[in-house]
Amino acid sequence: MTVPSTVSARGRLGRLAAVLVLVAVPGAALAQGATGLPALDALLPAGNGAASGRIIQLVALLTVLSVAPGLLVMMTSFTRFVVALSFLRSGLGLQSTPANLFMVSLALFMTFYVMAPTFDRAWQEGVRPLSENRISEEEAFAKVVDPFREFMANNVRPKDLQTFADLAPAGLPRPQEGQKIDLRILIPAFMISELRRGFEIGFLIALPFLVIDMIVATVVMSMGMMMLPPTVISLPFKVLFFVLIDGWNMLVSGLVRSYF
């Protein structure tokens, strides 16, 4: 009865030895500097800095790419467009029509249309020279940011800009006439200005629909139909009114012209 146990023990030892060989061979190859395995410097982009500095640059680039949707909202015309379109859907009384995907996509394409000169300038002056190794990363960042800085400065409300300039801590430079405004002051002021203008446009959009709701509610109450919600009757009239005045064309053209 001892022979099978001895055979099984030898089998287990053989399998263990095979595993150790498979682990040890690659380790020995690495220890001997086997060819075919790239070094850390080969995996990093070329540059004058040390490997740790280039790693930090890659991490910063990945961070910027991860917050790109937030940058699109903060530094472009997207906020005004999406707020106005949201007021339109609320004024019509439609909960899910048009769908959120359509509303956001329309706001994005309108943003690309309005921001096309800014995007083109940032590409020509900053991104392309950087990709051709004609300028450094610091110079490229300044040249990419400058078109967006000018766009925000042209559309920010002076009162909002002054508010954030007054709230800025002592170490933050105050905006001076003829000088570039610090982004830490300009971006929040621009966002507040866009929200204000979006709500102003939303009020003008919702006002005619409110009048239709009031007229329909008055007629329904005067007819004694207490149990009939006025929105059931006013919804077709609001949709018909919006279609007859070519509302989509008027709204989109008005939003786009508000930047030119």
KOLKELO-296451 format. One record per atom (N, C-alpha, C): residue number from 1; residue in three letters; atom name; y, x, z. Coordinates in steps of 0.1 Angstrom, whole numbers. Atoms other than C-alpha are relative to their C-alpha. Layout:
<rs>
    k    r   a      Y      X      Z
  NUM  ALA  CA      Y      X      Z
...
</rs>
This chain:
<rs>
    k    r   a      Y      X      Z
    1  MET   N    -12      8      0
    1  MET  CA      0      0      0
    1  MET   C     13      8      0
    2  THR   N    -12     -8      0
    2  THR  CA     23     30      2
    2  THR   C      4      5    -14
    3  VAL   N     -4     -5     13
    3  VAL  CA     22     39    -35
    3  VAL   C     11     -9     -6
    4  PRO   N    -11      8      7
    4  PRO  CA     43      9    -48
    4  PRO   C     13      2      7
    5  SER   N    -13     -2     -7
    5  SER  CA     69     15    -21
    5  SER   C      6     13     -4
    6  THR   N     -5    -14      4
    6  THR  CA     71     52    -31
    6  THR   C      6     -1    -14
    7  VAL   N     -5      2     14
    7  VAL  CA     75     42    -68
    7  VAL   C     13     -7      0
    8  SER   N    -13      7      0
    8  SER  CA    103     17    -60
    8  SER   C     11      9      5
    9  ALA   N    -10     -9     -5
    9  ALA  CA    121     43    -39
    9  ALA   C      4     10    -10
   10  ARG   N     -4    -10     10
   10  ARG  CA    119     68    -67
   10  ARG   C      8     -7    -11
   11  GLY   N     -8      7     10
   11  GLY  CA    132     42    -91
   11  GLY   C     15     -2      4
   12  ARG   N    -13      2     -5
   12  ARG  CA    162     34    -69
   12  ARG   C      8     14      0
   13  LEU   N     -6    -14      1
   13  LEU  CA    169     72    -66
   13  LEU   C      4      4    -14
   14  GLY   N     -4     -4     14
   14  GLY  CA    168     76   -103
   14  GLY   C     12     -8     -5
   15  ARG   N    -11      7      4
   15  ARG  CA    192     48   -109
   15  ARG   C     13      5      6
   16  LEU   N    -12     -6     -7
   16  LEU  CA    216     62    -83
   16  LEU   C      4     13     -6
   17  ALA   N     -3    -13      7
   17  ALA  CA    214     96   -100
   17  ALA   C      7     -2    -13
   18  ALA   N     -6      3     13
   18  ALA  CA    222     81   -134
   18  ALA   C     15     -5      2
   19  VAL   N    -14      5     -3
   19  VAL  CA    253     63   -119
   19  VAL   C      9     12      3
   20  LEU   N     -8    -12     -4
   20  LEU  CA    265     96   -103
   20  LEU   C      3      9    -12
   21  VAL   N     -2     -8     12
   21  VAL  CA    261    114   -136
   21  VAL   C     11     -6     -9
   22  LEU   N    -10      7      9
   22  LEU  CA    281     87   -155
   22  LEU   C     14      1      6
   23  VAL   N    -13     -1     -6
   23  VAL  CA    309     90   -129
   23  VAL   C      5     15      0
   24  ALA   N     -4    -14     -2
   24  ALA  CA    309    128   -126
   24  ALA   C      3      6    -14
   25  VAL   N     -3     -6     13
   25  VAL  CA    309    136   -164
   25  VAL   C     15     -3     -4
   26  PRO   N    -14      2      3
   26  PRO  CA    343    119   -171
   26  PRO   C      9      8      9
   27  GLY   N     -8     -7    -10
   27  GLY  CA    357    134   -139
   27  GLY   C      1     15     -4
   28  ALA   N      0    -14      4
   28  ALA  CA    346    169   -150
   28  ALA   C      8      2    -13
   29  ALA   N     -8     -1     13
   29  ALA  CA    361    163   -185
   29  ALA   C     15      0      3
   30  LEU   N    -14      0     -3
   30  LEU  CA    394    154   -170
   30  LEU   C      4     12      8
   31  ALA   N     -4    -12     -8
   31  ALA  CA    393    183   -146
   31  ALA   C      1     12    -10
   32  GLN   N     -1    -11     10
   32  GLN  CA    387    207   -176
   32  GLN   C     11     -2    -10
   33  GLY   N    -11      2     10
   33  GLY  CA    416    192   -195
   33  GLY   C     -5     -4    -14
   34  ALA   N      6      4     12
   34  ALA  CA    396    173   -221
   34  ALA   C     11     -5    -10
   35  THR   N    -10      5     10
   35  THR  CA    415    166   -254
   35  THR   C     -2    -14     -3
   36  GLY   N      0     14      4
   36  GLY  CA    424    132   -267
   36  GLY   C      6     -9     10
   37  LEU   N     -6      8    -10
   37  LEU  CA    440    119   -234
   37  LEU   C     15      4      0
   38  PRO   N    -14     -4      1
   38  PRO  CA    478    118   -238
   38  PRO   C      6      2     14
   39  ALA   N     -7     -3    -12
   39  ALA  CA    500    132   -211
   39  ALA   C     11    -10      3
   40  LEU   N    -10     10     -3
   40  LEU  CA    527    112   -193
   40  LEU   C     12      2     -8
   41  ASP   N    -12     -2      8
   41  ASP  CA    555    128   -213
   41  ASP   C     -2     -6    -14
   42  ALA   N      2      6     13
   42  ALA  CA    539    116   -245
   42  ALA   C      1    -15      0
   43  LEU   N     -1     15     -1
   43  LEU  CA    539     80   -233
   43  LEU   C     14     -5      2
   44  LEU   N    -14      3     -3
   44  LEU  CA    576     81   -225
   44  LEU   C      9      3    -12
   45  PRO   N     -8     -3     11
   45  PRO  CA    604     80   -251
   45  PRO   C      7     13      2
   46  ALA   N     -7    -13      0
   46  ALA  CA    621    113   -260
   46  ALA   C     14     -1      6
   47  GLY   N    -13      0     -6
   47  GLY  CA    652    122   -241
   47  GLY   C      2     13      8
   48  ASN   N     -4    -13     -8
   48  ASN  CA    670    149   -221
   48  ASN   C     -3     -1     14
   49  GLY   N      2      2    -14
   49  GLY  CA    663    134   -187
   49  GLY   C    -14      3      4
   50  ALA   N     13     -3     -5
   50  ALA  CA    633    140   -165
   50  ALA   C     -9    -12     -2
   51  ALA   N      9     11      2
   51  ALA  CA    602    118   -166
   51  ALA   C      3    -11      9
   52  SER   N     -4     11     -9
   52  SER  CA    613     99   -135
   52  SER   C     12     -8     -5
   53  GLY   N    -12      7      5
   53  GLY  CA    647     91   -150
   53  GLY   C     -4     -9    -12
   54  ARG   N      3      8     11
   54  ARG  CA    631     78   -182
   54  ARG   C     -9    -12      4
   55  ILE   N      7     11     -5
   55  ILE  CA    607     57   -162
   55  ILE   C      9    -11      6
   56  ILE   N    -10     10     -5
   56  ILE  CA    637     41   -144
   56  ILE   C      7     -7    -12
   57  GLN   N     -6      7     12
   57  GLN  CA    652     34   -179
   57  GLN   C     -9    -10     -5
   58  LEU   N      9     10      5
   58  LEU  CA    621     17   -190
   58  LEU   C     -1    -12      9
   59  VAL   N      0     11    -10
   59  VAL  CA    620     -4   -158
   59  VAL   C     13     -9     -1
   60  ALA   N    -13      7      2
   60  ALA  CA    657    -13   -163
   60  ALA   C     -1     -9    -13
   61  LEU   N      1      7     12
   61  LEU  CA    650    -23   -199
   61  LEU   C     -9    -13      1
   62  LEU   N      9     12     -2
   62  LEU  CA    620    -46   -189
   62  LEU   C      7    -10      9
   63  THR   N     -7      9     -9
   63  THR  CA    642    -61   -162
   63  THR   C     10     -8     -8
   64  VAL   N     -9      7      9
   64  VAL  CA    669    -70   -188
   64  VAL   C     -7    -10     -9
   65  LEU   N      7      9      9
   65  LEU  CA    644    -85   -211
   65  LEU   C     -6    -12      8
   66  SER   N      5     11     -8
   66  SER  CA    630   -106   -183
   66  SER   C     11    -10      4
   67  VAL   N    -11      9     -4
   67  VAL  CA    664   -121   -174
   67  VAL   C      8     -3    -12
   68  ALA   N     -7      3     13
   68  ALA  CA    674   -125   -211
   68  ALA   C      4    -15     -1
   69  PRO   N     -5     15      0
   69  PRO  CA    674   -164   -208
   69  PRO   C     11     -2      9
   70  GLY   N    -11      2     -9
   70  GLY  CA    697   -162   -179
   70  GLY   C     13      6     -5
   71  LEU   N    -12     -6      7
   71  LEU  CA    721   -139   -198
   71  LEU   C      5     -9    -11
   72  LEU   N     -5      9     11
   72  LEU  CA    721   -163   -227
   72  LEU   C      8    -12      6
   73  VAL   N     -7     11     -6
   73  VAL  CA    732   -191   -203
   73  VAL   C     13      5      5
   74  MET   N    -12     -4     -7
   74  MET  CA    758   -170   -185
   74  MET   C     11      5     -9
   75  MET   N     -9     -7      8
   75  MET  CA    775   -152   -213
   75  MET   C      3     -6    -14
   76  THR   N     -2      6     13
   76  THR  CA    774   -176   -243
   76  THR   C      5    -14      2
   77  SER   N     -5     14      0
   77  SER  CA    784   -212   -252
   77  SER   C    -11    -10      3
   78  PHE   N     11      9     -2
   78  PHE  CA    750   -226   -243
   78  PHE   C      3    -10     11
   79  THR   N     -2      9    -11
   79  THR  CA    762   -241   -210
   79  THR   C      8    -13     -4
   80  ARG   N     -8     11      4
   80  ARG  CA    788   -263   -226
   80  ARG   C     -8    -10     -8
   81  PHE   N      7      9      9
   81  PHE  CA    765   -276   -253
   81  PHE   C    -11     -8      8
   82  VAL   N     11      8     -6
   82  VAL  CA    736   -285   -230
   82  VAL   C      5    -10     10
   83  VAL   N     -5     10     -9
   83  VAL  CA    758   -302   -205
   83  VAL   C      5    -12     -7
   84  ALA   N     -5     11      8
   84  ALA  CA    775   -323   -232
   84  ALA   C    -12     -9     -5
   85  LEU   N     12      8      5
   85  LEU  CA    741   -333   -247
   85  LEU   C     -7     -7     11
   86  SER   N      6      7    -12
   86  SER  CA    728   -342   -212
   86  SER   C      8    -13      3
   87  PHE   N     -8     12     -3
   87  PHE  CA    758   -366   -207
   87  PHE   C     -2    -10    -11
   88  LEU   N      3      9     11
   88  LEU  CA    751   -381   -241
   88  LEU   C    -12     -8      2
   89  ARG   N     12      7     -3
   89  ARG  CA    716   -390   -232
   89  ARG   C      1     -9     12
   90  SER   N     -2      9    -12
   90  SER  CA    726   -404   -198
   90  SER   C      9    -11     -4
   91  GLY   N     -8     11      4
   91  GLY  CA    754   -424   -214
   91  GLY   C     -7    -11     -9
   92  LEU   N      8     10      8
   92  LEU  CA    730   -440   -239
   92  LEU   C    -10     -7      9
   93  GLY   N     10      7     -8
   93  GLY  CA    707   -449   -210
   93  GLY   C    -14      3     -4
   94  LEU   N     13     -4      4
   94  LEU  CA    677   -431   -225
   94  LEU   C     -5     11      9
   95  GLN   N      5     -9    -10
   95  GLN  CA    655   -413   -201
   95  GLN   C     -7     12     -7
   96  SER   N      8    -11      6
   96  SER  CA    633   -392   -224
   96  SER   C      2      1    -15
   97  THR   N     -3      0     14
   97  THR  CA    648   -397   -259
   97  THR   C     15      3     -2
   98  PRO   N      9    -10      5
   98  PRO  CA    657   -373   -274
   98  PRO   C     -7      9     11
   99  ALA   N      8     -7     -9
   99  ALA  CA    631   -351   -257
   99  ALA   C      8     13      5
  100  ASN   N     -7    -12     -5
  100  ASN  CA    642   -321   -236
  100  ASN   C     -1     12    -10
  101  LEU   N      2    -11     10
  101  LEU  CA    627   -297   -262
  101  LEU   C     10     -1    -11
  102  PHE   N     -9      2     11
  102  PHE  CA    649   -312   -289
  102  PHE   C     14      4      5
  103  MET   N    -14     -2     -5
  103  MET  CA    681   -311   -267
  103  MET   C      2     15      2
  104  VAL   N     -1    -14     -3
  104  VAL  CA    675   -275   -256
  104  VAL   C      0      8    -13
  105  SER   N      1     -7     13
  105  SER  CA    666   -264   -291
  105  SER   C     13     -2     -8
  106  LEU   N    -13      2      7
  106  LEU  CA    697   -280   -306
  106  LEU   C     11      8      6
  107  ALA   N    -10     -8     -7
  107  ALA  CA    719   -263   -279
  107  ALA   C     -2     14     -4
  108  LEU   N      3    -14      3
  108  LEU  CA    702   -230   -287
  108  LEU   C      5      4    -14
  109  PHE   N     -4     -3     14
  109  PHE  CA    708   -232   -325
  109  PHE   C     15     -1     -1
  110  MET   N    -15      0      0
  110  MET  CA    744   -243   -319
  110  MET   C      6     12      6
  111  THR   N     -4    -13     -6
  111  THR  CA    748   -213   -296
  111  THR   C     -1     11     -9
  112  PHE   N      1    -10      9
  112  PHE  CA    735   -190   -322
  112  PHE   C     10     -1    -11
  113  TYR   N    -10      2     11
  113  TYR  CA    759   -205   -348
  113  TYR   C     13      5      5
  114  VAL   N    -13     -3     -5
  114  VAL  CA    789   -201   -326
  114  VAL   C      1     15      4
  115  MET   N      0    -13     -5
  115  MET  CA    779   -167   -312
  115  MET   C     -4     10    -11
  116  ALA   N      4     -9     10
  116  ALA  CA    769   -152   -346
  116  ALA   C      9     12     -2
  117  PRO   N     -9    -12      1
  117  PRO  CA    800   -130   -350
  117  PRO   C     -1     10     12
  118  THR   N      2     -9    -11
  118  THR  CA    795   -117   -315
  118  THR   C    -13      7      0
  119  PHE   N     13     -7      1
  119  PHE  CA    758   -110   -320
  119  PHE   C      1     11    -11
  120  ASP   N     -1     -9     11
  120  ASP  CA    765    -93   -353
  120  ASP   C      8     13      4
  121  ARG   N     -8    -11     -4
  121  ARG  CA    792    -71   -338
  121  ARG   C     -8      9     10
  122  ALA   N      8     -8    -10
  122  ALA  CA    770    -61   -308
  122  ALA   C    -11      8     -7
  123  TRP   N     11     -7      7
  123  TRP  CA    742    -52   -332
  123  TRP   C      5     12     -8
  124  GLN   N     -5    -10      8
  124  GLN  CA    763    -32   -356
  124  GLN   C      6     12      8
  125  GLU   N     -7    -10     -7
  125  GLU  CA    783    -13   -330
  125  GLU   C     -8      6     12
  126  GLY   N      8     -5    -11
  126  GLY  CA    757     -9   -302
  126  GLY   C    -15      3     -2
  127  VAL   N     14     -1      0
  127  VAL  CA    721    -16   -309
  127  VAL   C     -5      9    -12
  128  ARG   N      4     -8     11
  128  ARG  CA    718     -1   -344
  128  ARG   C      3     15      2
  129  PRO   N     -2    -15     -3
  129  PRO  CA    735     33   -335
  129  PRO   C     -9      5     10
  130  LEU   N      9     -5    -11
  130  LEU  CA    713     35   -304
  130  LEU   C    -14      2     -6
  131  SER   N     13     -1      6
  131  SER  CA    681     29   -325
  131  SER   C      0     12     -9
  132  GLU   N     -1    -11      9
  132  GLU  CA    693     56   -349
  132  GLU   C      3     13      8
  133  ASN   N     -3    -12     -8
  133  ASN  CA    699     81   -320
  133  ASN   C     14      6     -3
  134  ARG   N    -13     -6      3
  134  ARG  CA    736     84   -329
  134  ARG   C      9     -1     13
  135  ILE   N     -8      1    -13
  135  ILE  CA    749     73   -294
  135  ILE   C    -10      0     11
  136  SER   N      8      0    -12
  136  SER  CA    736     75   -259
  136  SER   C     -2    -15      6
  137  GLU   N      2     14     -5
  137  GLU  CA    724     45   -238
  137  GLU   C     12     -5      7
  138  GLU   N    -12      5     -6
  138  GLU  CA    756     44   -218
  138  GLU   C     10     -5    -10
  139  GLU   N     -9      4     10
  139  GLU  CA    777     43   -249
  139  GLU   C     -4    -13     -7
  140  ALA   N      6     12      6
  140  ALA  CA    754     16   -264
  140  ALA   C      3    -12      9
  141  PHE   N     -2     11     -9
  141  PHE  CA    757     -5   -233
  141  PHE   C     14     -5     -1
  142  ALA   N    -14      4      0
  142  ALA  CA    795     -5   -234
  142  ALA   C      3     -7    -13
  143  LYS   N     -3      6     13
  143  LYS  CA    796    -13   -271
  143  LYS   C     -7    -13     -2
  144  VAL   N      6     14      1
  144  VAL  CA    771    -42   -268
  144  VAL   C      7    -10      9
  145  VAL   N     -6     10     -9
  145  VAL  CA    789    -57   -238
  145  VAL   C     14     -4     -5
  146  ASP   N    -14      2      4
  146  ASP  CA    824    -54   -253
  146  ASP   C      2    -13     -8
  147  PRO   N     -2     13      8
  147  PRO  CA    820    -83   -279
  147  PRO   C     -2    -12      9
  148  PHE   N      1     11    -10
  148  PHE  CA    807   -106   -251
  148  PHE   C     11     -1      9
  149  ARG   N    -12      0     -9
  149  ARG  CA    835    -95   -229
  149  ARG   C     12     -7     -6
  150  GLU   N    -12      6      7
  150  GLU  CA    861   -105   -255
  150  GLU   C     -3    -15     -2
  151  PHE   N      3     14      2
  151  PHE  CA    843   -138   -262
  151  PHE   C      3     -8     13
  152  MET   N     -2      6    -13
  152  MET  CA    843   -147   -225
  152  MET   C     15      0      4
  153  ALA   N    -14     -1     -4
  153  ALA  CA    879   -135   -220
  153  ALA   C      8    -10     -8
  154  ASN   N     -8      9      8
  154  ASN  CA    891   -157   -249
  154  ASN   C     -3    -15      4
  155  ASN   N      3     14     -3
  155  ASN  CA    874   -189   -235
  155  ASN   C      0     -3     15
  156  VAL   N     -1      3    -15
  156  VAL  CA    878   -185   -197
  156  VAL   C     13     -6      3
  157  ARG   N    -12      7     -5
  157  ARG  CA    903   -206   -179
  157  ARG   C      8     10      9
  158  PRO   N     -7    -10     -9
  158  PRO  CA    931   -184   -163
  158  PRO   C     -1     -3     15
  159  LYS   N      1      4    -14
  159  LYS  CA    929   -204   -131
  159  LYS   C    -13      5      6
  160  ASP   N     13     -4     -5
  160  ASP  CA    892   -197   -127
  160  ASP   C     -1     15      1
  161  LEU   N      0    -15     -1
  161  LEU  CA    897   -160   -135
  161  LEU   C      8      5     12
  162  GLN   N     -8     -4    -12
  162  GLN  CA    924   -158   -109
  162  GLN   C     -7     -3     13
  163  THR   N      7      3    -13
  163  THR  CA    903   -175    -83
  163  THR   C    -10     11      3
  164  PHE   N     10    -10     -3
  164  PHE  CA    875   -150    -86
  164  PHE   C      6     14      2
  165  ALA   N     -7    -13     -3
  165  ALA  CA    899   -121    -88
  165  ALA   C      6      0     14
  166  ASP   N     -5      0    -14
  166  ASP  CA    914   -132    -55
  166  ASP   C    -11      0     10
  167  LEU   N     12     -1     -9
  167  LEU  CA    879   -136    -39
  167  LEU   C     -7     13     -1
  168  ALA   N      7    -13      2
  168  ALA  CA    868   -102    -51
  168  ALA   C      2      9     12
  169  PRO   N     -2     -9    -12
  169  PRO  CA    862    -76    -23
  169  PRO   C     10     11     -4
  170  ALA   N    -10    -10      1
  170  ALA  CA    885    -47    -18
  170  ALA   C     -4     11    -10
  171  GLY   N      5    -11      9
  171  GLY  CA    864    -22    -38
  171  GLY   C      0     -4    -15
  172  LEU   N      1      4     14
  172  LEU  CA    864    -43    -70
  172  LEU   C     13      0     -6
  173  PRO   N    -14     -1      7
  173  PRO  CA    892    -36    -95
  173  PRO   C      5    -13     -4
  174  ARG   N     -7     12      4
  174  ARG  CA    916    -64   -101
  174  ARG   C      3      0    -15
  175  PRO   N     -3      0     14
  175  PRO  CA    921    -75   -137
  175  PRO   C     15      2     -2
  176  GLN   N    -14     -3      3
  176  GLN  CA    953    -60   -151
  176  GLN   C      3     -3    -15
  177  GLU   N     -4      4     14
  177  GLU  CA    972    -69   -183
  177  GLU   C     -3     11     -9
  178  GLY   N      4    -10     10
  178  GLY  CA    958    -51   -213
  178  GLY   C    -12      8      3
  179  GLN   N     12     -8     -4
  179  GLN  CA    928    -37   -194
  179  GLN   C    -13     -9     -1
  180  LYS   N     13      8      0
  180  LYS  CA    891    -48   -196
  180  LYS   C     -2     -6     14
  181  ILE   N      3      8    -13
  181  ILE  CA    881    -74   -170
  181  ILE   C    -14      4      4
  182  ASP   N     14     -3     -5
  182  ASP  CA    852    -64   -148
  182  ASP   C     -9    -12     -1
  183  LEU   N     10     11      2
  183  LEU  CA    821    -84   -156
  183  LEU   C     -4     -7     13
  184  ARG   N      3      7    -13
  184  ARG  CA    815    -92   -119
  184  ARG   C     10    -11      3
  185  ILE   N    -10     10     -1
  185  ILE  CA    847   -112   -121
  185  ILE   C      0    -10    -12
  186  LEU   N     -1      8     12
  186  LEU  CA    846   -124   -157
  186  LEU   C    -12    -10     -1
  187  ILE   N     11      8      2
  187  ILE  CA    811   -138   -158
  187  ILE   C      0    -13      8
  188  PRO   N     -1     13     -7
  188  PRO  CA    813   -163   -129
  188  PRO   C     12     -9     -3
  189  ALA   N    -12      9      4
  189  ALA  CA    848   -174   -139
  189  ALA   C     -3     -7    -14
  190  PHE   N      3      6     13
  190  PHE  CA    835   -180   -175
  190  PHE   C    -10    -11      2
  191  MET   N     10     10     -2
  191  MET  CA    805   -200   -162
  191  MET   C      7    -13      6
  192  ILE   N     -7     11     -6
  192  ILE  CA    828   -222   -140
  192  ILE   C      9     -7    -11
  193  SER   N     -8      6     11
  193  SER  CA    851   -227   -170
  193  SER   C     -8     -8    -10
  194  GLU   N      9      7      9
  194  GLU  CA    822   -237   -192
  194  GLU   C     -5    -13      6
  195  LEU   N      5     12     -7
  195  LEU  CA    809   -262   -166
  195  LEU   C     12    -11      0
  196  ARG   N    -11     10     -1
  196  ARG  CA    844   -278   -163
  196  ARG   C      2     -6    -14
  197  ARG   N     -2      5     13
  197  ARG  CA    848   -281   -201
  197  ARG   C    -12     -9     -4
  198  GLY   N     11      9      3
  198  GLY  CA    813   -295   -204
  198  GLY   C      1    -14      7
  199  PHE   N     -1     13     -7
  199  PHE  CA    820   -322   -178
  199  PHE   C     12     -8     -6
  200  GLU   N    -11      7      6
  200  GLU  CA    853   -330   -195
  200  GLU   C     -5     -7    -13
  201  ILE   N      6      5     12
  201  ILE  CA    835   -335   -228
  201  ILE   C    -10    -11      3
  202  GLY   N      9     11     -4
  202  GLY  CA    808   -355   -210
  202  GLY   C      7    -13      4
  203  PHE   N     -8     12     -3
  203  PHE  CA    834   -379   -196
  203  PHE   C      4     -7    -12
  204  LEU   N     -4      7     13
  204  LEU  CA    847   -386   -231
  204  LEU   C    -12     -6     -7
  205  ILE   N     12      5      6
  205  ILE  CA    812   -391   -243
  205  ILE   C     -5    -13      7
  206  ALA   N      5     11     -8
  206  ALA  CA    802   -415   -215
  206  ALA   C      9    -12      1
  207  LEU   N    -10     11     -2
  207  LEU  CA    834   -436   -215
  207  LEU   C     -3    -11     -9
  208  PRO   N      2     12      8
  208  PRO  CA    827   -458   -245
  208  PRO   C    -13     -7      3
  209  PHE   N     13      6     -4
  209  PHE  CA    791   -464   -234
  209  PHE   C      2     -8     13
  210  LEU   N     -3      8    -12
  210  LEU  CA    805   -475   -200
  210  LEU   C      7    -13     -3
  211  VAL   N     -7     13      4
  211  VAL  CA    828   -500   -217
  211  VAL   C    -10    -10     -5
  212  ILE   N     10     10      6
  212  ILE  CA    798   -515   -236
  212  ILE   C     -8     -5     12
  213  ASP   N      8      5    -12
  213  ASP  CA    778   -517   -203
  213  ASP   C      8    -11      8
  214  MET   N     -8      9     -7
  214  MET  CA    807   -535   -186
  214  MET   C      2    -13     -8
  215  ILE   N     -1     12      8
  215  ILE  CA    812   -560   -215
  215  ILE   C    -13     -8      0
  216  VAL   N     13      7      0
  216  VAL  CA    775   -568   -216
  216  VAL   C     -3     -6     13
  217  ALA   N      2      5    -14
  217  ALA  CA    773   -571   -178
  217  ALA   C      8    -13      2
  218  THR   N     -8     12     -2
  218  THR  CA    802   -596   -178
  218  THR   C     -5    -12     -8
  219  VAL   N      6     11      8
  219  VAL  CA    787   -617   -206
  219  VAL   C    -12     -5      6
  220  VAL   N     13      4     -6
  220  VAL  CA    753   -618   -189
  220  VAL   C      3     -8     13
  221  MET   N     -3      7    -13
  221  MET  CA    768   -628   -155
  221  MET   C      7    -13     -3
  222  SER   N     -6     13      3
  222  SER  CA    790   -655   -171
  222  SER   C    -10    -10     -6
  223  MET   N     10      9      5
  223  MET  CA    759   -670   -188
  223  MET   C    -10     -4     11
  224  GLY   N      8      4    -11
  224  GLY  CA    742   -672   -154
  224  GLY   C    -14      6      0
  225  MET   N     13     -6      0
  225  MET  CA    713   -649   -163
  225  MET   C      0     12     10
  226  MET   N     -1     -9    -11
  226  MET  CA    712   -632   -129
  226  MET   C    -12     10      0
  227  MET   N     12     -8     -1
  227  MET  CA    676   -619   -133
  227  MET   C     -2     10    -12
  228  LEU   N      1     -9     11
  228  LEU  CA    682   -601   -166
  228  LEU   C      8     12      1
  229  PRO   N     -8    -12     -1
  229  PRO  CA    692   -565   -163
  229  PRO   C      9      2    -12
  230  PRO   N     -9     -1     11
  230  PRO  CA    723   -559   -184
  230  PRO   C     -3     12     -9
  231  THR   N      3    -11      8
  231  THR  CA    710   -525   -196
  231  THR   C    -10     -3    -11
  232  VAL   N      9      4     11
  232  VAL  CA    682   -542   -215
  232  VAL   C      7     -5    -12
  233  ILE   N     -8      5     11
  233  ILE  CA    708   -559   -237
  233  ILE   C      9     11     -6
  234  SER   N    -10     -9      5
  234  SER  CA    733   -531   -238
  234  SER   C     -6     12     -7
  235  LEU   N      6    -11      7
  235  LEU  CA    709   -504   -249
  235  LEU   C      0      0    -15
  236  PRO   N     -1      1     15
  236  PRO  CA    705   -516   -285
  236  PRO   C     14      1     -5
  237  PHE   N    -14      0      5
  237  PHE  CA    742   -521   -288
  237  PHE   C      6     15      1
  238  LYS   N     -4    -14     -1
  238  LYS  CA    749   -485   -276
  238  LYS   C     -6      9    -10
  239  VAL   N      6     -8     10
  239  VAL  CA    724   -470   -299
  239  VAL   C      6     -4    -14
  240  LEU   N     -6      4     12
  240  LEU  CA    738   -491   -328
  240  LEU   C     14      6     -2
  241  PHE   N    -14     -5      0
  241  PHE  CA    774   -481   -319
  241  PHE   C      0     15     -3
  242  PHE   N      1    -14      2
  242  PHE  CA    764   -444   -318
  242  PHE   C     -4      4    -14
  243  VAL   N      4     -3     14
  243  VAL  CA    747   -445   -352
  243  VAL   C     11     -4    -10
  244  LEU   N    -10      5     10
  244  LEU  CA    775   -465   -369
  244  LEU   C     12     10     -1
  245  ILE   N    -12     -9      0
  245  ILE  CA    802   -440   -359
  245  ILE   C     -4     14     -4
  246  ASP   N      6    -13      3
  246  ASP  CA    779   -411   -370
  246  ASP   C      3     10     12
  247  GLY   N     -3     -7    -13
  247  GLY  CA    779   -398   -334
  247  GLY   C     -5     14      0
  248  TRP   N      5    -13     -1
  248  TRP  CA    757   -368   -339
  248  TRP   C      9     10     -8
  249  ASN   N     -9     -8      8
  249  ASN  CA    780   -354   -366
  249  ASN   C     13      3      8
  250  MET   N    -13     -1     -7
  250  MET  CA    811   -361   -345
  250  MET   C     -2      9     12
  251  LEU   N      2     -8    -12
  251  LEU  CA    796   -346   -313
  251  LEU   C     -2     15     -3
  252  VAL   N      3    -14      3
  252  VAL  CA    782   -314   -328
  252  VAL   C     12      7     -6
  253  SER   N    -11     -7      6
  253  SER  CA    812   -307   -350
  253  SER   C     11      2     10
  254  GLY   N    -10     -2    -11
  254  GLY  CA    835   -313   -320
  254  GLY   C     -3     11      9
  255  LEU   N      4    -11     -9
  255  LEU  CA    815   -290   -298
  255  LEU   C      2     14     -6
  256  VAL   N     -1    -13      7
  256  VAL  CA    814   -262   -324
  256  VAL   C     15      3     -2
  257  ARG   N    -15     -3      3
  257  ARG  CA    852   -265   -332
  257  ARG   C      7      3     13
  258  SER   N     -6     -3    -12
  258  SER  CA    860   -262   -295
  258  SER   C      1     15      3
  259  TYR   N      0    -14     -2
  259  TYR  CA    853   -225   -298
  259  TYR   C      8      7    -11
  260  PHE   N     -7     -6     11
  260  PHE  CA    873   -219   -330
  260  PHE   C     15     -5     -1
</rs>
